[in-house]
Amino acid sequence: MVNNRLAALEEMLRESPNDAFVQYAIAVEYAAQNQTQEAIQRIEQLISKQPDYLGAYYKLGKLYEETNQPDKALDVFKRGATLAQHQGNKKTLGELNEAIWMLED
């Protein structure tokens, strides 16, 4: 079965290959389809190309949690928290700090 959303997002990515939001949306769609490893790879690629895309850190950390990789999750959450603090994004910083606290508890 072809996923129409995924096909539409892939087309958008072809038109705008550097669009971080589209790259993120594709990863989220893979996660929604339980293709977790593909989602992880897509978000890792996004972060390596655009490390300032803050939203990716929380999702990637959660995917690592889902795949029983708490050390990787913690590392990603901490990197995201540092970025959120640098960007002055208090809401995301709070979410990432809570995720860190839950893992370290």
Helices and strands as residue ranges (DSSP letters): H 4-15, H 20-32, H 36-49, H 55-66, H 70-87, H 90-104
